[in-house]
Amino acid sequence: MARIFSFLLVALFAQSVFAQDSSMVAVDSLKPRPSIWADLKYDGASVYKGVLHAYSEPAHWGKDEWTTAACLGASTTMLWLGDEEVGEYFLDQGKQAPGFLKEGAFYFGKPLYNYGITGGIYAFGLLTRNQKVRKTGVLLISSATAGGLIQTVLKNAVGRARPGTGRGSASFKPFSKEEGYHSFPSGHTILSFTTAYAISKQFKNPWVKTGLWALGLITPVSRMWEGAHWSSDIGVGVIISVITVESIDKYLNRERNYDPYLAKKKISWNLNFSRQTIGLVGTF
């Protein structure tokens, strides 16, 4: 089932990749390309700087961003108030859910399998010299890394009891090493929805976007079927995913040059003197 999830994501993404404007490819072929090793080093720096940017971005938020954050916080509180009722409903529904679906969704949110998908997308873009796929791979890896580190810190610091412990949604044991107290937020949700959301940004079709989001939400729902997370754990995981992907995507578009046709062209101007003319030469 995990292979089916991977195939669906790659197949949808391939549709976008090979629909690129052929004229752009023709123009690009006239320009000298850096080596694969140079691209790899550049991308490593992009991942590192993208992760740092995701963590520093809140320091630059304005009134609108903080207002949105406050609304999301209020929504999370509402989910928390209904956690136990919602949890019982999903536990009951989980008894009837297909086993193959639960298993596939579980593995899709595991770091080993998830990074296999994101790493595969990046490797394809790097080796085929496809800028769009390569940039998407960088976005996937950096977003998953940033979100994964956030959830690791929060899980240990908050120490919220999982539904399966029978302790209730308001039971906390901060910095506990017990797995039963690592409920908040959902790591499976962050990895699975980060992957789906980052890939969805490569499409303009709202139906394709919605389909990818739905695919990314199967894993979070399956975790509630298993009694591994509360609904508020899932909600915060989705919020972290969206904010992280949006932040890093804007950074890559603004600061890292992955699309020479859309990126702002830099021109260096120089005075050119000869016996008969004086001219201003722009180098692109």
C-alpha positions in Angstrom: 0.0 0.0 0.0 2.9 2.4 0.7 4.0 1.8 -2.8 0.6 2.8 -4.1 0.8 6.1 -2.2 4.3 6.7 -3.7 3.1 5.9 -7.2 0.1 8.2 -7.1 2.2 11.1 -5.9 5.0 10.6 -8.5 2.5 10.0 -11.3 0.6 13.2 -10.6 3.8 15.1 -10.3 5.2 13.7 -13.5 2.1 15.2 -15.3 3.2 18.7 -14.2 6.8 18.1 -14.9 6.5 17.1 -18.6 3.9 19.8 -19.3 6.6 22.5 -19.2 6.9 25.0 -22.0 9.3 23.5 -24.7 10.5 27.0 -25.6 11.9 27.3 -22.1 13.9 24.1 -22.5 15.2 25.3 -25.9 16.5 28.5 -24.4 18.0 26.7 -21.4 19.9 24.4 -23.7 21.9 27.4 -24.9 23.2 28.2 -21.5 26.1 26.3 -19.9 25.0 24.1 -17.1 26.8 23.7 -13.8 27.9 20.2 -12.9 25.7 17.8 -10.9 28.2 18.1 -8.0 27.8 21.9 -8.1 24.0 21.6 -8.1 24.2 19.2 -5.2 26.2 21.6 -3.1 23.9 24.4 -4.0 20.9 22.4 -3.0 22.4 21.4 0.2 22.9 25.0 1.1 19.3 25.7 0.0 18.0 23.0 2.4 20.1 24.3 5.3 19.1 28.0 4.7 15.5 27.0 4.0 15.2 25.3 7.4 16.8 28.3 9.2 14.4 30.6 7.4 11.4 28.6 8.5 12.5 29.0 12.1 13.3 32.7 11.9 10.2 33.7 9.8 7.9 34.4 12.8 10.2 37.1 13.9 9.3 39.0 10.7 5.6 38.5 10.9 3.4 41.5 10.8 -0.1 42.2 12.2 -1.9 40.0 9.6 0.3 37.0 10.2 -0.1 37.2 14.0 -3.8 37.6 13.6 -3.9 34.5 11.5 -1.8 32.7 14.1 -4.2 33.7 16.8 -7.2 32.4 14.8 -5.4 29.1 14.3 -4.7 28.9 18.0 -8.3 29.5 18.8 -9.3 26.7 16.3 -6.9 24.4 18.0 -8.4 25.1 21.3 -11.9 24.2 19.9 -10.5 20.9 18.6 -8.9 20.3 22.1 -12.3 20.8 23.8 -13.8 18.1 21.6 -10.8 15.7 21.5 -12.3 12.9 23.5 -15.7 12.7 21.7 -14.0 12.9 18.3 -11.4 10.3 19.4 -14.1 7.8 20.4 -15.8 8.3 17.0 -12.7 7.6 15.0 -11.7 4.7 17.2 -15.1 3.1 16.4 -14.7 3.9 12.7 -11.2 2.4 12.7 -12.6 -1.1 13.4 -14.2 -1.1 10.0 -11.4 0.6 8.1 -9.5 -1.7 5.6 -6.3 -3.0 7.0 -4.3 -2.3 3.9 -5.3 1.3 4.0 -4.3 1.7 7.6 -0.9 0.0 7.0 -0.1 2.0 3.9 -1.1 5.3 5.6 1.1 4.4 8.6 4.2 3.8 6.4 3.6 6.9 4.3 4.1 9.0 7.5 7.3 7.1 8.6 10.5 9.1 8.1 12.3 6.2 6.3 9.6 5.8 3.7 8.7 9.5 3.4 12.3 10.5 2.8 12.5 7.7 0.3 9.7 9.5 -1.7 11.1 13.0 -1.3 14.7 11.9 -1.9 13.6 10.0 -5.0 11.9 13.1 -6.4 15.0 15.2 -5.8 17.4 12.6 -7.3 15.2 12.4 -10.4 15.3 16.2 -10.8 19.1 16.4 -10.1 20.1 13.6 -12.5 17.7 14.6 -15.3 18.7 18.3 -14.9 15.0 19.2 -14.5 14.9 22.5 -12.5 11.3 22.2 -11.6 11.6 18.7 -10.1 14.9 19.5 -8.5 13.5 22.6 -6.8 10.4 20.7 -5.6 12.7 18.0 -4.1 14.6 20.7 -2.2 11.3 22.1 -1.0 10.2 18.6 0.1 13.4 17.8 2.0 13.8 21.1 3.7 10.1 21.3 4.7 10.1 17.7 6.1 13.3 18.4 8.0 12.1 21.7 9.5 8.7 20.2 10.4 10.3 17.0 11.7 12.6 18.8 14.1 9.8 21.0 15.4 7.6 18.0 16.2 10.5 16.2 17.9 11.1 19.1 20.2 7.4 19.6 20.9 6.6 15.9 21.5 9.2 15.7 24.3 8.6 19.2 25.8 4.8 19.0 25.9 4.5 15.3 26.9 0.9 14.8 26.1 -0.7 11.4 26.7 -1.9 9.5 23.7 -5.5 8.4 23.5 -4.5 4.7 23.9 -3.1 5.4 27.4 -6.6 6.0 28.8 -5.3 9.1 30.6 -7.5 11.6 28.8 -6.7 14.5 26.5 -5.7 16.8 29.3 -3.0 14.5 30.8 0.6 15.8 30.4 4.0 14.6 31.5 6.5 17.1 30.0 9.9 15.7 28.9 8.8 12.2 29.6 10.7 9.4 27.7 7.5 7.2 27.6 6.2 6.8 24.1 2.7 7.0 25.5 3.3 10.7 26.3 4.5 11.8 22.8 1.1 12.6 21.3 1.4 16.3 20.5 1.8 17.1 17.7 1.4 14.2 15.2 4.7 13.5 13.4 3.0 11.2 10.9 0.7 14.1 10.0 3.5 16.6 9.6 5.5 14.3 7.2 2.5 13.1 5.1 0.8 16.4 4.7 4.0 18.3 4.2 4.7 16.0 1.2 1.2 16.3 -0.2 1.0 20.1 0.3 4.5 20.8 -1.2 3.7 18.7 -4.3 0.3 20.4 -4.6 2.0 23.8 -5.0 3.3 22.6 -8.4 -0.3 22.5 -9.8 -2.8 25.2 -10.6 -5.8 22.9 -11.0 -7.8 23.1 -7.8 -9.1 19.6 -8.2 -5.6 18.2 -8.4 -4.6 20.3 -5.3 -7.6 19.1 -3.4 -6.9 15.5 -4.3 -3.4 15.7 -3.1 -4.5 17.3 0.2 -7.0 14.5 0.6 -4.3 11.9 0.0 -2.1 13.6 2.6 -4.9 13.5 5.2 -5.4 9.7 5.0 -2.4 9.2 7.2 -3.6 11.6 10.0 -7.1 10.0 9.9 -5.5 6.5 10.2 -3.6 7.6 13.3 -6.9 8.5 15.0 -8.3 5.2 13.8 -5.5 3.5 15.8 -6.0 5.7 18.9 -2.5 7.1 18.5 -3.4 10.8 18.4 -6.1 13.3 19.3 -7.8 15.5 16.7 -5.9 18.6 18.0 -2.6 16.8 17.5 -3.6 16.3 13.9 -4.8 19.9 13.5 -1.6 21.4 14.8 0.4 19.0 12.6 -1.4 20.2 9.5 -0.9 23.9 10.5 2.8 23.3 11.0 3.0 21.6 7.6 1.3 24.5 5.7 3.2 27.3 7.5 6.6 25.5 7.0 6.0 24.7 3.3 4.8 28.2 2.5 7.7 29.9 4.4 10.4 27.8 2.7 8.7 28.0 -0.8 8.7 31.8 -0.6 12.3 31.8 0.5 13.4 29.5 -2.4 11.5 31.6 -4.9 12.9 34.8 -3.6 16.5 34.0 -2.6 17.5 30.8 -4.5 17.7 30.7 -8.3 15.9 27.6 -9.5 13.9 29.1 -12.3 16.0 31.4 -14.5 12.9 32.3 -16.5 10.8 33.5 -13.6 13.6 34.7 -11.3 14.4 38.4 -11.3 17.2 38.9 -13.8 20.3 40.6 -12.5 22.1 42.9 -14.9 25.6 44.4 -14.4 26.2 47.6 -16.2 29.6 48.7 -17.5 30.8 51.7 -19.5 32.4 50.7 -22.8 34.9 53.1 -24.4 36.2 52.8 -28.0 37.7 55.3 -30.5 34.4 56.3 -32.0 31.8 55.3 -29.4 31.0 55.5 -25.7 28.4 52.9 -24.7 26.7 51.4 -21.7 26.8 47.5 -21.8 24.5 45.4 -19.8 25.6 41.8 -18.9 22.8 39.3 -18.1 
